[in-house]
Amino acid sequence: MLARNTQTNALHWLGKQLFNRNDPAAFFDPLLETLDPMLVQSQTPARVEQVIEETADTRTFVLKPAARWAGFQAGQHVNICVEINGVKHTRTFSLSSSPELWSTQGLVTLTIKRLPGGLVTNWLHDHLGQGQVLGLGEAFGDFLLPKTPQPVLFIAGGSGITPILSQLETMATRDFRAPVTLLYFVRTQRDVIAEERLKAIASRYSALTLNIIATNENDKPRYLKSQDLKAVPGLKARRVFLCGPKGLMDLANELLHQQGVREKDIHSTFFSSATPALNADLADQVLGGKVQFGKSNLEASSEGDASLLEIAEASGLKPRHGCRMGICHQCSCRKTSGTVINRLTGKASGSGEESVQLCISIPHGPVTIDV
């Protein structure tokens, strides 16, 4: 181990001297990419093995990452990197396969819904096919199953089913011996993602109760209601996992609290970026203010309708970021002064130095950040 570390340190020193970069192996990536895209070193390459049509606007991409990829736990996310018109774009998606598929076959899956106006999701659907290669980041996230079996309730909406697919497959494979209920909300029965896979899991996993609910097939929309939760046996003893549109998650949280489910037993992961939702004591306060980018010696004005990341980009800066939804924390940086509002929770930060996420922070008066 010592010899390996010494060699790595020497390589970094040599690369810094010759190429002025900390990842000298990646210096040769343009050449390696022409020979074989799976040889590049700046990111973990993953080749598309298969593309599966799930619904009219959702596809599953079966990927084979390079062997050096570290793997994942059920419920986690990854960043992918693709080049569109000469510009690299990074986005965050949930892994929809079980870790067992990776450990036994070296494969993972991403189940991705086409978003109206979405640059990356539309490009993936229109251009990413079998044999092509994209960049894959290491897995992250704490939307994880209990370490020991206990009753679980999943509430999913639309493509929010993707991390839950990974979790259900894992529970079935590992014979997770506790009652499991899935309430899956879709617009119509045609919008059920991975329907055959869900039914196959339910057929071999007797602990699972599968309930697919179409919200828009009748004159009156059918949303989550308290009766759905009351029908779940032993609800108060369950760990609850939520993933879907913000409206569903907000409603689910409200109804779960009404039914006496403890806050610590409710776990959420965001599936789309949220609009600002201020706490009642902040709702009447004016957002926005001057933003000082300390490292760049730039200043910008904000009207309170944009995040720090959007303000930085509009100012010509290119801060590191990933999901743009508050999940991956890649855009975290140091705020040296001022107050920001978290657009997901509506809560205000302190006024001193602390780490903030650019993508979900809105200025609340003058703010200085190290960008």
N, C-alpha and C positions, 0 to 999 in steps of 0.2 A: 504493500500500500504506500509506503514511504517513497519507494522508487517511482511509482506511478505519479504521485503528487509532485515529486521533484521534476519529472519529465514534463508534466503539464505546466508547471510554473515556468520552466525554461522555454517551452513552446510559446507561452503567452508573452514572455519577455522578448523573444526573437520576433514574434509577430508584431509586437508594439514598435520595435525598432525598425523593422523593414516596411511594414504596411500601415503603421499608425492606427492599429485596431486591436481590440482585446480578443477577437475570435479569428485568429489567423487562418484556421482551417477553412472558414467561410470565404476567404479571399479567392479560393479556386472554384467557388460555386458556379459562376457562369460557365466555366469549362466543363465541370462535372455535370451540370444540367444538360448540356448538349450531348454528353455521352450516355447518361442515365439519370433522370431526375431523382431517382431513389438514392443517389449518392450524395446529395447536397447536405451540408453540415450546419447551415445557419438555422435550420428548423428541422423538425422530424417530418420527412415526406411520407405521404400515405397515398397508395394507388387505389383507384376506384375499381373494384372487382365486379360490382353489379349495381344496377339501378332498378328499384322496385316501385311501381306505381301503387300508391296507397289509396288516394282519392284524386279527384280532378285537380286539386291544387297542392297535393302533398306527395313527396317522394322519399323513399329510404335509400340512402347511399351506403353500400357495403364497402368498407375500406380495409386495406391491408397496410397498416403502418410499418415503418422500418422497425427492425427487431429491437433497436435501442429505446423505443418508446417505453415509458415506465408503467403503463397500465392505469387502472382506475377502480373506483368503488361505485356500486350501483347508486344512481341518483346524481352523479357528478356531471360537470360540464367540461367542454374543451373550447379553446379558440381555434378557428381555422383561418388560414391565410390564402387568399387567391389574388391573382393579378388580372385586373380588368382594364383594358385599354392602356396598358403600361403602368398602371397605378396599383400598388398592393393594398388590399383591404382586409381587415381582420374583423371577424364576427364570432359571437359566442353561441354555441348550440349544445343541447343536452345529448348525452350518449343514450341511445335507445336500446342497446343490446346489453346482455349480461356480461360481467367480468369473465365468466366461464368461457364464453365464445372467444375472447382474447387469449385466455390462457391455454385453450385446447387447439384453436385453429389460427390464432394470430389475426383475428378479424374483429372489427367493431362496426357499429352502424350509427348513422345520423339520420334522423327522420325530420325532414325540413319542409315547412309549409311556405308556399309562395305568398309573399306579402305584397299587396297593391302598392306600387311605387317603390318597392324595396330593391335597391341596386344589387345587393349580393344575392338575396334569395332568388330573384328573377334570373340572374346570371347562372346560378347553380342549376336551376331547372332547365334553362335553355341551352347551356353550353357544356356542363360537366357530365361526361359520359365514361363508359367503361375504358380502362386503360390510362385515363388522365391522372395527374398527380396534383395534390394540394398540400399545403403545409399544415401540420397538426401540432398544437401546443400540448403541454402536460395537463392532465386532468386536475380540476379543483372544485371546491364547493363542499358544504356541510349538510346538504339535503340527503342525509344518510339514514339507513334502516337502523332500528334498535340492535344493539350488540347481542342481546339475548331475546328470544321470542316473546312477544307480548301482543295483545290485540291491536290491530291497525285499521284505520279508516283512511282511504284515499279519496280525495275530491279533486277531479280534473275537469278542465274545460278545453275543448278543441285540441290544438297541438300541445297543450300543457300535459297531455298524456305521455309525452316522450320519455322523461326521466322515470315516470312510474312504470312504463313498460320494462325498463331495465330492472327496476326493483321487484316487480311481480315475477319476472323470469327468474331472478335470483332466488326469491323466496320459494318458488316451486322447485327449482333445482336442488336447493339445500333443505327441502322439506321443513320449512319454517312452521313449526307446530303451534299456531295460535290463529284465532279467527281473523280473517282479512275481508274487508268490504271495499269495493270500488264503486263510487258514484261518478259516472263519466257523462258529462253534458256536451252535446253536439247540437248543431243547428237542425240537421235532418239526419236520417239514417244513412244517407249517402256520404255524410261527412265523418263517419266513424273511421278513425285512423287505426290501421292494424287490426281490423275486426276479426279476421281469421286467426290471427295470433292470440288475441285476447281470449277467444272462445277455446282455442287449443289449450291455453294455460288453465282456464277454468275447468276444462274436462279432465285434466290430469291432476289438478290441485284442489282437492275437496274442501280445503279450508277457505277457499275464495268464493265470495258472493259477488257476482258481476251484475251491475245494474246500469245499463246504457239508457240515457234519457234524452230524447229529442226535444229541443226547446221551441222550435218554430215550425211544427208540422200541423198545428191547429190555429184557429182564429185568435186564440189567446195564448201568449207565450207561456211556456212551462219552465219556470226557474226553480232553483233550489228552494225548498221550503222546510219549515220546522218538522213537518211529518216525515220527511225523508230521513232526518236525523233521529227522530224518535223510533223509527223502524230498525235502527241499527242496535243489535243487542249489546248491552254493556257499554254504551257510548262513553260514559265518564271514565272508564278504565282504558280507553283506547288512546294510542298515539295517532295524531291526525296529520296527514301530509296534504298540502294544498298546492296546486299548480294550474294556472290558467289565466284568463284575462282578469284585470284588476277588479272589474265589477263583480265577478264571481267570487274572488278571494275576499273582497270586503264584505259581501253578503254572507259568505260562509263563516267568517270570523264573528260577525254579529250574531248569527244564529247559534253557533257553537258556544259562545259565551252565555247566551240565554239558556242553553241546555246544561250549563254548569261545567263545561269542559275547561280545564285549567289552561292558562296562557302558556305555561311551560310545556304542555303536551301538544301544542299546535306548531307545526313546522311549515314554512312557506318558501317557495322559490319563485322569483319573478320570471315571467315568460314574455313580457313586452314592457317597453319603457312606460313608466307611469307619468301622468300629468301632475303638476304641483297640487298637493292637497294639504292645506295649512291647518294646524290645530286651531281650535276656536279662539284662543287668546292671541293668535297671530293674524287671523283672517282680515282684520281691519287695518293692518299695518302695510305700509308701502314697501314693495320690494324693489331691488335694483340699487344702483350706486356705481361709483367709480371703482374699477378693478385695476390694481397695479400689479404687473407681472415683474417681480423683483429681479429675476435673473436676466430678463430681456430688456429691461429699462423701457418698457412700453406701458401705456395706460389706455384703458378703454372705458366707455360708458355703457351702462346696462339699464334697461327699463324694467327688469324683473321678469322678462318673458323668455330668458335663455339661461342655460346652465353655464358654469365656468368653462367647461370644455367647448361649448359652442362659441362663447365669447372669445376664447383663446384662438380658435380656428378662424373666426371672422377677423381677428387681428393679424393673421398671417403666421401664427405659431402652429407647431405640430407636436403637441404634447403626446406622450405615449398613452394609448387607450386600447380597449378591447371591445367589450360588450355594449358599451354606452347605456347600460341599464342598471348599474350598481351591483352587478354580480361578481365580476372578475377582479376588481380592485386594481387593475393595471394602471388606472389613471390617478391613483392616490398620490398626493403631493402635500407639501407642508404649507399650511396657512400661517402666516406670521402675525397678522393682525386682522381685525374685523370679524363680522358675523355672517354666516351663511345659513340658509334654510335647506334641509334635506327634503328634496321633492318627493321622496317615497313616504317618509314618516310625517312630514310637516313640522318637524322639530328644529329649533334653532341650535346652532353650535355655541361654544363659548366664544369669548372675544379675543382670546390669546392664541398662542401657538398650538397647533394640533394638526394631525393628518386629516385631510378631507378627500372625498372622491369628486373629481371635477365634473363627471357626467351627471351627477344627481345633486349638485350644490348650486343654489341660486343666491346671488349677493343680497345681503340685507344691510345696505349701507356700504361705506367704503371698505374694500377688502384688498389685502396684499397677499399674493401667493408666490411661491418659489417656482416659477415657470419661465 
